[in-house]
Amino acid sequence: MPSATSTQLPPSRLLVLTSNLYRAMDAARIAFAGTTVPIHQDHHLRESDYGHLNNCGKRSRSEH
């Protein structure tokens, strides 16, 4: 069985999904410059702010 890194997909099946934040789109454009891979943005991929629960593990969340 080939590893995930050695598997090659045909270019027609490649796609980059990114949030609609400028820095995410900019990084995708730089990373895939010179390719024909389409870059699609989706606002659902933006990070969320959960206040004091940010960066808490499962155990920490149950203590709040």
N, CA, C and O atoms as a Tinker XYZ file with bonds, in Angstrom:
   256  protein
     1  N      0.843000   -1.178000    0.000000    73     2
     2  CA     0.000000    0.000000    0.000000    64     1     3
     3  C      0.889000    1.242000    0.000000    63     2     4     5
     4  O      1.778000    1.352000    0.844000    81     3
     5  N      0.674000    2.170000   -0.916000    73     3     6
     6  CA     1.506000    3.375000   -0.956000    64     5     7
     7  C      1.182000    4.293000    0.215000    63     6     8     9
     8  O      0.052000    4.332000    0.701000    81     7
     9  N      2.190000    5.026000    0.654000    73     7    10
    10  CA     1.961000    5.982000    1.733000    64     9    11
    11  C      1.227000    7.193000    1.182000    63    10    12    13
    12  O      1.183000    7.411000   -0.029000    81    11
    13  N      0.659000    7.968000    2.075000    73    11    14
    14  CA    -0.093000    9.155000    1.658000    64    13    15
    15  C      0.802000   10.147000    0.925000    63    14    16    17
    16  O      0.339000   10.855000    0.031000    81    15
    17  N      2.073000   10.205000    1.294000    73    15    18
    18  CA     2.965000   11.168000    0.648000    64    17    19
    19  C      3.410000   10.713000   -0.728000    63    18    20    21
    20  O      3.822000   11.539000   -1.543000    81    19
    21  N      3.339000    9.427000   -1.006000    73    19    22
    22  CA     3.785000    8.955000   -2.309000    64    21    23
    23  C      2.639000    8.829000   -3.308000    63    22    24    25
    24  O      2.881000    8.574000   -4.487000    81    23
    25  N      1.412000    9.001000   -2.864000    73    23    26
    26  CA     0.263000    8.906000   -3.750000    64    25    27
    27  C      0.148000   10.175000   -4.574000    63    26    28    29
    28  O      0.145000   11.278000   -4.027000    81    27
    29  N      0.054000   10.024000   -5.864000    73    27    30
    30  CA    -0.076000   11.166000   -6.759000    64    29    31
    31  C     -1.498000   11.210000   -7.313000    63    30    32    33
    32  O     -1.977000   10.234000   -7.889000    81    31
    33  N     -2.150000   12.318000   -7.139000    73    31    34
    34  CA    -3.468000   12.512000   -7.721000    64    33    35
    35  C     -3.308000   13.228000   -9.053000    63    34    36    37
    36  O     -2.408000   14.052000   -9.212000    81    35
    37  N     -4.167000   12.922000   -9.999000    73    35    38
    38  CA    -4.103000   13.665000  -11.257000    64    37    39
    39  C     -4.432000   15.129000  -10.994000    63    38    40    41
    40  O     -5.263000   15.420000  -10.134000    81    39
    41  N     -3.805000   16.056000  -11.709000    73    39    42
    42  CA    -4.037000   17.490000  -11.480000    64    41    43
    43  C     -5.504000   17.888000  -11.507000    63    42    44    45
    44  O     -5.891000   18.839000  -10.830000    81    43
    45  N     -6.319000   17.190000  -12.265000    73    43    46
    46  CA    -7.734000   17.543000  -12.342000    64    45    47
    47  C     -8.468000   17.250000  -11.037000    63    46    48    49
    48  O     -9.600000   17.699000  -10.856000    81    47
    49  N     -7.847000   16.507000  -10.128000    73    47    50
    50  CA    -8.504000   16.161000   -8.863000    64    49    51
    51  C     -7.920000   16.929000   -7.689000    63    50    52    53
    52  O     -8.300000   16.679000   -6.545000    81    51
    53  N     -7.016000   17.845000   -7.940000    73    51    54
    54  CA    -6.410000   18.625000   -6.879000    64    53    55
    55  C     -7.173000   19.925000   -6.663000    63    54    56    57
    56  O     -7.712000   20.511000   -7.602000    81    55
    57  N     -7.207000   20.361000   -5.421000    73    55    58
    58  CA    -7.943000   21.555000   -5.044000    64    57    59
    59  C     -7.382000   22.046000   -3.717000    63    58    60    61
    60  O     -7.087000   21.240000   -2.835000    81    59
    61  N     -7.235000   23.335000   -3.568000    73    59    62
    62  CA    -6.797000   23.932000   -2.312000    64    61    63
    63  C     -8.003000   24.620000   -1.690000    63    62    64    65
    64  O     -8.659000   25.444000   -2.328000    81    63
    65  N     -8.289000   24.272000   -0.434000    73    63    66
    66  CA    -9.350000   24.927000    0.325000    64    65    67
    67  C     -8.703000   25.778000    1.395000    63    66    68    69
    68  O     -7.805000   25.317000    2.098000    81    67
    69  N     -9.146000   27.005000    1.524000    73    67    70
    70  CA    -8.590000   27.919000    2.509000    64    69    71
    71  C     -9.701000   28.785000    3.079000    63    70    72    73
    72  O    -10.761000   28.934000    2.472000    81    71
    73  N     -9.449000   29.352000    4.249000    73    71    74
    74  CA   -10.422000   30.296000    4.789000    64    73    75
    75  C    -10.393000   31.557000    3.941000    63    74    76    77
    76  O     -9.535000   31.715000    3.073000    81    75
    77  N    -11.325000   32.440000    4.196000    73    75    78
    78  CA   -11.365000   33.674000    3.415000    64    77    79
    79  C    -10.547000   34.791000    4.065000    63    78    80    81
    80  O    -10.665000   35.949000    3.665000    81    79
    81  N     -9.734000   34.466000    5.043000    73    79    82
    82  CA    -8.833000   35.459000    5.622000    64    81    83
    83  C     -7.721000   35.772000    4.631000    63    82    84    85
    84  O     -7.228000   34.880000    3.940000    81    83
    85  N     -7.331000   37.027000    4.563000    73    83    86
    86  CA    -6.318000   37.446000    3.606000    64    85    87
    87  C     -5.039000   36.627000    3.752000    63    86    88    89
    88  O     -4.478000   36.183000    2.751000    81    87
    89  N     -4.568000   36.419000    4.989000    73    87    90
    90  CA    -3.301000   35.711000    5.187000    64    89    91
    91  C     -3.382000   34.260000    4.713000    63    90    92    93
    92  O     -2.384000   33.711000    4.246000    81    91
    93  N     -4.539000   33.640000    4.823000    73    91    94
    94  CA    -4.701000   32.266000    4.350000    64    93    95
    95  C     -4.693000   32.211000    2.825000    63    94    96    97
    96  O     -4.059000   31.340000    2.229000    81    95
    97  N     -5.398000   33.142000    2.204000    73    95    98
    98  CA    -5.416000   33.188000    0.744000    64    97    99
    99  C     -4.033000   33.525000    0.203000    63    98   100   101
   100  O     -3.603000   32.946000   -0.795000    81    99
   101  N     -3.337000   34.448000    0.843000    73    99   102
   102  CA    -2.005000   34.838000    0.411000    64   101   103
   103  C     -1.038000   33.650000    0.505000    63   102   104   105
   104  O     -0.246000   33.417000   -0.408000    81   103
   105  N     -1.107000   32.906000    1.604000    73   103   106
   106  CA    -0.239000   31.734000    1.772000    64   105   107
   107  C     -0.527000   30.682000    0.698000    63   106   108   109
   108  O      0.400000   30.083000    0.153000    81   107
   109  N     -1.795000   30.458000    0.397000    73   107   110
   110  CA    -2.154000   29.480000   -0.638000    64   109   111
   111  C     -1.657000   29.927000   -2.007000    63   110   112   113
   112  O     -1.153000   29.115000   -2.783000    81   111
   113  N     -1.795000   31.201000   -2.302000    73   111   114
   114  CA    -1.312000   31.721000   -3.591000    64   113   115
   115  C      0.201000   31.567000   -3.727000    63   114   116   117
   116  O      0.699000   31.221000   -4.798000    81   115
   117  N      0.927000   31.825000   -2.644000    73   115   118
   118  CA     2.381000   31.667000   -2.669000    64   117   119
   119  C      2.761000   30.196000   -2.815000    63   118   120   121
   120  O      3.612000   29.845000   -3.633000    81   119
   121  N      2.125000   29.341000   -2.019000    73   119   122
   122  CA     2.455000   27.912000   -2.023000    64   121   123
   123  C      2.150000   27.239000   -3.357000    63   122   124   125
   124  O      2.855000   26.313000   -3.758000    81   123
   125  N      1.112000   27.695000   -4.042000    73   123   126
   126  CA     0.703000   27.039000   -5.277000    64   125   127
   127  C      0.923000   27.918000   -6.510000    63   126   128   129
   128  O      0.324000   27.686000   -7.560000    81   127
   129  N      1.783000   28.925000   -6.376000    73   127   130
   130  CA     2.115000   29.785000   -7.515000    64   129   131
   131  C      2.734000   28.946000   -8.627000    63   130   132   133
   132  O      3.535000   28.047000   -8.372000    81   131
   133  N      2.358000   29.247000   -9.835000    73   131   134
   134  CA     2.910000   28.527000  -10.978000    64   133   135
   135  C      2.240000   27.206000  -11.263000    63   134   136   137
   136  O      2.678000   26.461000  -12.139000    81   135
   137  N      1.172000   26.904000  -10.527000    73   135   138
   138  CA     0.433000   25.662000  -10.770000    64   137   139
   139  C     -0.954000   26.010000  -11.294000    63   138   140   141
   140  O     -1.362000   27.171000  -11.294000    81   139
   141  N     -1.658000   25.000000  -11.730000    73   139   142
   142  CA    -3.032000   25.199000  -12.184000    64   141   143
   143  C     -4.036000   24.731000  -11.136000    63   142   144   145
   144  O     -5.231000   24.629000  -11.412000    81   143
   145  N     -3.544000   24.449000   -9.937000    73   143   146
   146  CA    -4.423000   23.979000   -8.867000    64   145   147
   147  C     -5.341000   25.122000   -8.453000    63   146   148   149
   148  O     -4.863000   26.194000   -8.081000    81   147
   149  N     -6.662000   24.907000   -8.514000    73   147   150
   150  CA    -7.587000   25.967000   -8.134000    64   149   151
   151  C     -7.590000   26.187000   -6.615000    63   150   152   153
   152  O     -7.479000   25.238000   -5.838000    81   151
   153  N     -7.718000   27.444000   -6.213000    73   151   154
   154  CA    -7.779000   27.812000   -4.803000    64   153   155
   155  C     -9.183000   28.326000   -4.521000    63   154   156   157
   156  O     -9.644000   29.286000   -5.138000    81   155
   157  N     -9.852000   27.673000   -3.583000    73   155   158
   158  CA   -11.213000   28.063000   -3.209000    64   157   159
   159  C    -11.224000   28.504000   -1.758000    63   158   160   161
   160  O    -10.594000   27.886000   -0.900000    81   159
   161  N    -11.938000   29.566000   -1.500000    73   159   162
   162  CA   -12.052000   30.032000   -0.124000    64   161   163
   163  C    -13.432000   29.709000    0.437000    63   162   164   165
   164  O    -14.435000   29.709000   -0.276000    81   163
   165  N    -13.448000   29.437000    1.732000    73   163   166
   166  CA   -14.698000   29.088000    2.416000    64   165   167
   167  C    -14.673000   29.749000    3.791000    63   166   168   169
   168  O    -13.780000   29.483000    4.596000    81   167
   169  N    -15.636000   30.595000    4.055000    73   167   170
   170  CA   -15.673000   31.298000    5.342000    64   169   171
   171  C    -15.854000   30.354000    6.522000    63   170   172   173
   172  O    -15.552000   30.721000    7.657000    81   171
   173  N    -16.342000   29.148000    6.272000    73   171   174
   174  CA   -16.511000   28.164000    7.352000    64   173   175
   175  C    -15.165000   27.684000    7.910000    63   174   176   177
   176  O    -15.122000   27.110000    8.998000    81   175
   177  N    -14.079000   27.912000    7.184000    73   175   178
   178  CA   -12.767000   27.459000    7.627000    64   177   179
   179  C    -12.045000   28.496000    8.486000    63   178   180   181
   180  O    -10.908000   28.266000    8.897000    81   179
   181  N    -12.673000   29.609000    8.757000    73   179   182
   182  CA   -12.044000   30.639000    9.609000    64   181   183
   183  C    -11.920000   30.128000   11.029000    63   182   184   185
   184  O    -12.722000   29.321000   11.498000    81   183
   185  N    -10.874000   30.629000   11.712000    73   183   186
   186  CA   -10.734000   30.247000   13.105000    64   185   187
   187  C    -11.824000   30.922000   13.933000    63   186   188   189
   188  O    -12.384000   31.940000   13.527000    81   187
   189  N    -12.111000   30.359000   15.066000    73   187   190
   190  CA   -13.147000   30.898000   15.942000    64   189   191
   191  C    -12.537000   31.289000   17.274000    63   190   192   193
   192  O    -11.548000   30.699000   17.709000    81   191
   193  N    -13.115000   32.265000   17.909000    73   191   194
   194  CA   -12.655000   32.702000   19.222000    64   193   195
   195  C    -13.640000   32.190000   20.264000    63   194   196   197
   196  O    -14.809000   32.576000   20.278000    81   195
   197  N    -13.148000   31.313000   21.137000    73   195   198
   198  CA   -13.982000   30.755000   22.195000    64   197   199
   199  C    -13.599000   31.326000   23.555000    63   198   200   201
   200  O    -13.818000   30.695000   24.589000    81   199
   201  N    -13.024000   32.526000   23.543000    73   199   202
   202  CA   -12.679000   33.205000   24.781000    64   201   203
   203  C    -11.708000   32.417000   25.628000    63   202   204   205
   204  O    -10.678000   31.958000   25.133000    81   203
   205  N    -12.026000   32.255000   26.897000    73   203   206
   206  CA   -11.123000   31.568000   27.815000    64   205   207
   207  C    -11.005000   30.075000   27.515000    63   206   208   209
   208  O    -10.129000   29.412000   28.070000    81   207
   209  N    -11.850000   29.538000   26.663000    73   207   210
   210  CA   -11.763000   28.119000   26.311000    64   209   211
   211  C    -10.767000   27.855000   25.181000    63   210   212   213
   212  O    -10.461000   26.696000   24.898000    81   211
   213  N    -10.257000   28.897000   24.531000    73   211   214
   214  CA    -9.242000   28.694000   23.496000    64   213   215
   215  C     -8.034000   27.985000   24.084000    63   214   216   217
   216  O     -7.618000   28.286000   25.203000    81   215
   217  N     -7.481000   27.065000   23.351000    73   215   218
   218  CA    -6.276000   26.326000   23.731000    64   217   219
   219  C     -6.438000   25.471000   24.975000    63   218   220   221
   220  O     -5.438000   25.093000   25.586000    81   219
   221  N     -7.650000   25.156000   25.367000    73   219   222
   222  CA    -7.873000   24.254000   26.495000    64   221   223
   223  C     -8.032000   22.836000   25.966000    63   222   224   225
   224  O     -8.700000   22.607000   24.958000    81   223
   225  N     -7.422000   21.910000   26.644000    73   223   226
   226  CA    -7.636000   20.505000   26.309000    64   225   227
   227  C     -8.989000   20.057000   26.840000    63   226   228   229
   228  O     -9.687000   20.832000   27.493000    81   227
   229  N     -9.362000   18.821000   26.567000    73   227   230
   230  CA   -10.658000   18.301000   26.981000    64   229   231
   231  C    -10.831000   18.397000   28.504000    63   230   232   233
   232  O    -11.889000   18.803000   28.985000    81   231
   233  N     -9.814000   18.033000   29.242000    73   231   234
   234  CA    -9.888000   18.073000   30.699000    64   233   235
   235  C    -10.072000   19.509000   31.190000    63   234   236   237
   236  O    -10.875000   19.763000   32.088000    81   235
   237  N     -9.335000   20.439000   30.604000    73   235   238
   238  CA    -9.433000   21.848000   31.021000    64   237   239
   239  C    -10.815000   22.412000   30.747000    63   238   240   241
   240  O    -11.331000   23.188000   31.551000    81   239
   241  N    -11.428000   22.038000   29.626000    73   239   242
   242  CA   -12.775000   22.542000   29.304000    64   241   243
   243  C    -13.779000   22.107000   30.342000    63   242   244   245
   244  O    -14.654000   22.885000   30.721000    81   243
   245  N    -13.670000   20.871000   30.813000    73   243   246
   246  CA   -14.642000   20.377000   31.785000    64   245   247
   247  C    -14.479000   21.068000   33.136000    63   246   248   249
   248  O    -15.409000   21.063000   33.943000    81   247
   249  N    -13.325000   21.658000   33.395000    73   247   250
   250  CA   -13.098000   22.350000   34.655000    64   249   251
   251  C    -13.618000   23.768000   34.629000    63   250   252   253
   252  O    -13.730000   24.394000   35.683000    81   251
   253  N    -13.947000   24.307000   33.442000    73   251   254
   254  CA   -14.407000   25.706000   33.337000    64   253   255
   255  C    -15.879000   25.762000   33.490000    63   254   256
   256  O    -16.465000   26.843000   33.434000    81   255
